[in-house]
């Protein structure tokens, strides 16, 4: 039996540029930065005081205030992004079998805000003052569970957590879910809201973050020789994956076809990428094979590109290994240069960017790439968006734990 085809019919985004895919995309193409000094809490005394916050965020402008009280910030982001994706898809729930709708959503950390708030309440006010909503708000599957409730999706509903690869792993599972015939529609992507006092301090203690506190807009510098770590950010990227014939029958607005996915493990170090790039290369190579295309057909790669000294070099090595001489012909970029690193949400947000690149024939730039590292010698589209017709795009996500995930989409 022929493998069922999978398409994307709706997308939503919550990023440091605000709420909406259009706002995210337009800001990327303009070469803007969404990074700033932290204002969500008092970061005085911290070694790192910068991040990528969703600006002026008021969830009650998008969600029922009663629901808002039952959701951690990361789940609020997820539901708001899903609402935009759902509306863009044109789905009518009355016309769908809820048993054929699934939710597979990623988050690396889950309800970090709730965890920290309730721990402070426990210490300061005692155990009797801890909220009854604590566990339902902090659990990593709170986003997927609430999405399934809101849309009445009675198919499979689960969370995927694999650090910074979470959203891409979730989307890969969504792809396979439809291919296997277990669903016709899947709400997928990822969400994260880990820009919190404890998380910022912990990542800073690992020396993983940029310390350019006086110049936050230029702090995220993937592939630049002066990079000094990533900038922690927050947000969500949601996509509606749908079986192709199902989408065609209802006249859905198809924005891309999802044609390949693969994952792997470095099995090397809990936080550092394998310097030889073998694990990442394995995921990329098998994703291209799963897509059924030769590697040279990939026109654009939205890289993991966090701006860490080791990670950017390892990804460059992996791309060269997979694409050989064709690596010098393709274009790649890192949208984390503009919005920072949203951990488990990043893959979903970045696939939205890659699909927009396909649709608009424009490559979003890697901003702040002023002095390329000689070891990162591919075309990383420095500083200015570039007009280029592309047919196939790849998105890479690599996470702590040695997790590697890669997804491939094409224009229809």
N, C-alpha and C positions, 0 to 999 in steps of 0.2 A: 504494500500500500504506500502511496506517495506521502511523504512527510508534509504535515500541515504547515502552511505558511503563516507567519506572524507579522503583523504590522502595528504601527503606533498611530492611534487616532486622536490622542489628546495629551497635552503636556501642561504642567504647572510648576511654578518656581517661587520660592521664598529665599532671598539672598541679601547680602549686605547692600544691594541696590534697592531693596524694597520687595514688594509683592507684585508678581506678574512676570511672565516670560518676556513680554515685550520690553519691560523696563530693564530686565537683566540683559537681554540681547543688545538693545540699543546702547547701553552703557559699556558693554564689552567692546563693541565695534568702535565706539568713540575713544577707546583707550583710557577710560577713566578707572580710578581705584575706588573701591568701597571700604577701604581700611581706615581706621581712625584710632584715637586713644580710647581706651575702655571707659564707658560711662555706666554700664550696667551695675557696677559696684565700685567701691573705693579701692583702687589698685595702687594707691600710694604705698611705697615700701616694697612693692613687687619688683623683681628684676626685669620682668616684662610687663608693659602697661599698654599694649596695643592689641587690636583684634579686629575681626570682621563682624560687627553687630548688625542685625536687622534693624534699620533705623525707625525710630518713632513707632514701634510696633504696639498696636492695640488689638488684641485678638477679638474683642467684642465688636469690632467693625466688620468682622467676617463670620463669627460663630455666635451661636446662642450663648448669652452670658452664663446661663445655668450649666451648659456644657463646658465652657471655659474653666469653671471652678473645679471640674473633675479631670482636667488635663494638664500635664506638665507642658512646659514650653515646646519641647521637641514634638510632642503629639499635636499641639496646636499648629505648628508649622506643617506637619504632615497632612492634617485635615484641610488646611487652607490650600495647600498645593494640589491636593486631590480634587478639591472643589473646582479649581481653575481647569484642571485636566478633564474632569467630568463634563463641565459645561462646553469645553472646546470640542469634545468628542461627539456631542449631539446625542448621546445615549438617552433613551427613555426607559426608565426602570419598569414601567408598566408593561413594556413589550419584551422584557428579558426574563429568562428563567433564572431565578436567583441561585439555583443549584449549579449553574454553569458560570457563575461569577466567583472569582477568587481574589484574595488579597495576599500579596507576598511583599513585605516591606522591610527595609533594612535600617539598622541603627547600630553604631558601634558601642554606645554607652547608655543610651536611654535617658531616663528621667533624673539626670544629675542635679538639676535645680531642686527638685523635690527632695532628693536624698539629703542634700546639704541643708536645706531649710528645716527639715524635720529633725535632723541630728542636732542643729542648733537649738531647736525647741526642746528636745529631750534634755540637753545639757542645762539649758537656762531655766526651764519651767517644769521639768519632770516628766516621767513616762505617761502620766495621765493626760498630758496636753498634746501628745503626738496624734496627728490627724488620722482618721479612719480611711482616708483616701490615699494614704502614703504608698502602699504597695500597688494599688491599681494605677497610680500615676507614675511611679518610678520604673515599673517593669518594662523591659525592652519591647515586649509585644503589645504595649499599650497603644501604640500607633496603629498597628495592623488590626487589633481587636476593635478599636473604635471606628476605623474605616469600614470594617465589615458591618458593624452595627448601623452606621449612618446610611450606607447604601444597600443594606439588606443582602449582602453577598454571603450566600450559604455554602459556597464551595470551600475549598481549602483556605485557611486563614492562618498565617504564621509570620514570625519575625525571623530575619537572618542577621546574625551578628558576627562579623569577621573583621573588626576594626575598620580601617579605611577602605576595605574592599566590600563592605556590607551591602551597599546599594547595588553594586554591579553583580555581586553574587545573587542578590534578590531578583534582579532583572534576568539573570541567566536561568534561574529556577522558574521564573514566570514564562520565559520562552519555552522551556522544556515542558512545562505544564500544559501549554496549549498544543505544542507539537504532539504530545502523548494523547491528546484528546480528552484531558481531564477538565478542561475549561475552555470557554470561548472568549472570555474577557478576564483580564487580570489587572487589578490596581497594583502598581509596583513603583519602586524607587527607593528613596531613603531620606531620613530626617535626623538632625542632630542639633542639640542646644547645649553644648558642653563648654561654652564660654562662661565659666563660673569661677568663683574664688579658688576652690580646691583644684579644679582641673587646670586652670592657668598656672597655678603655683607648681603643680606636679609636672606638667610638660616643661616648664621652665627649669625645674630641678634636673630634668633629663638632659638639658642643654639642646633640646630639639627645636626651640623657638628662636626667631630673629629677635635681637635686642635693640633694634633701631627705634627706640622709643621716641626720639625727636623727629622722626620722619616716617610716620606709619604708611603713608601712601606709596613710599618707595621701598618699603621693608621686604615685600615679597618679591624675590628676584630669581625665579627658576632659570637655571642654565647659565647664569651670570657668574663670573669668577669671584665677585664680591658677595655672593649669597652667604647667609649665616643662619639659615634655618627657616622653618615655615611660620606663618602667622595663623594662629588659631581663629576659626570663624564658626558661624552657625548658619542653618538654613535647611531647605528641603527641596528635593526635585521629585516630582511625581509624573508618571506616564501611564497611559492606558494602553496595554498590549491587547491585541484582538486578533482572532483568527481571520485570515484574509477574506474568505468567502462570506463569513458572517458580516464583516465590515462592508463588503461590496453590496450585499443584499440590502443593507439599510442605508446605503448612500453615505457612508461615513467619510469624513475628511481625512484621508490617509496622508500622513506626513512623512513616513519612512517605512521601510521594511527591515525587520530584525533578522539577520541572516546567519549569524554565528556567535558562539560563546564557548569559552573554555576557562578553566581555572587550574591552579597548581599550587604547590608549596615549596618554598626554598628549603625547608627542613635544615636550617642553618643557624639562625640567631633570632631571638624573640623580638628585637626591635630594629636591628640593622638589616638592610637588604643584602642579599648575596652579591658581592662585588663583581662577580663574573656575569651577572645578569641571566644565569641559566634558567632559574625558575620563572622569571618574567618572560623570557624568550619562549619557554615551553608553552605558557598560556597563550601568548600571542600567535605562535605558530599553529597551535591546535584550533584556535578560534578562526583563523583564516581557512584552515582545512575544513572545519565544520561549516563555514560559509560556502564552501564549494567553489572557491575562486583562487586563482594564483595570487601570490603575495603582491605582485606588482600592480594589481588592480586597486589596491588601497591608495587613495589619494591624500588622505588627511588623518592624522592621529591627534586626538585630544589626550595629551600625556597625563600621567600621574603628576609629574613635574611639581614637586612641593617646594623646591628651593633648599633642600638639605644637601650638604656637601657630598655625601655618599650616594644618595638616592638618584640624583639627576645624572650622575655619571653611569650608574648601573643601568638606568633605563636607556640611556644612549647606546651603551654596549649591547643591550638586548635588542634594540631596534635594528642595529647594524647586523647582528647575527641572523635575525629573521628575514630581513629584506635584502641583505647583500648589497649589490651595486645599486639596486632600486632605492635604497635608503636615502641616497643623495638627491633623488628626484621628488620624493614625497615632501609634503609640508606638515609640520607638527607645531603645536603651541600648548601653552599652559594657561588655562583660564584662572588657575589659582593665583597667578600674578596679580589679578584684579580683585579677587574676592577672598583670598586666603584659603585655608584648608578646613573644610567642614566635616572632616573625618568620615563617619559612616554615611553622610548625606552626599558626599562629593561625587560619587559615580552617577547618581541620578541627575544632579545639577549639570554635570558635564556632558551627559548624554543629551540633555536638552540643548546644550550649546552646539554639540556636534550635529544634531539633526537640523538646527537652524542654519548651520554652516552649509549643509547639503542643500537646503531649500533656497537660500539666498545667494549661493555661490560666493560666499565671503568667508575668509579665514579670520577668526578672532585672534588678536595679537598676543604675544607674550610681552607684557609691558615691563619696564625696568630692566630690559635685557640690553644694557649699554656696553658691557665689556664681556663678550662671550667667553666662557671657559673653553680653552683649546681642546679639552677632552669631550666637550659637548658640541661637536662640530657639525651637527645637522642643521637643516633650515627650520629654526624655531620661530619664524615669523616675528622678528623683533619690533616691538613698539607701535607698529602701524598695521591696521587690518589690510588684508590683501584680497582683491577680487580674483577669484579662481573657481572655475567650474569644477565641482567634484561630484563623483558618483558614489564612492564608497568611503565611509569613515569608520575609524576604530577608536574605542575609548579604553584607556588603561586605568586600573585601580590596584594599588599594592598596599598591603596593610601590615601593621605590627603582628607578629606571629608568623611572618613569612607567607602570608596569603597573597596570591596573585589572581586577578580576574580580568578578563578582556572580553569585550562585546563589539560586534561589527554590525553596522547598519548601511543600507543603501537607499538611494533615491529611486522612487518609482515614477 
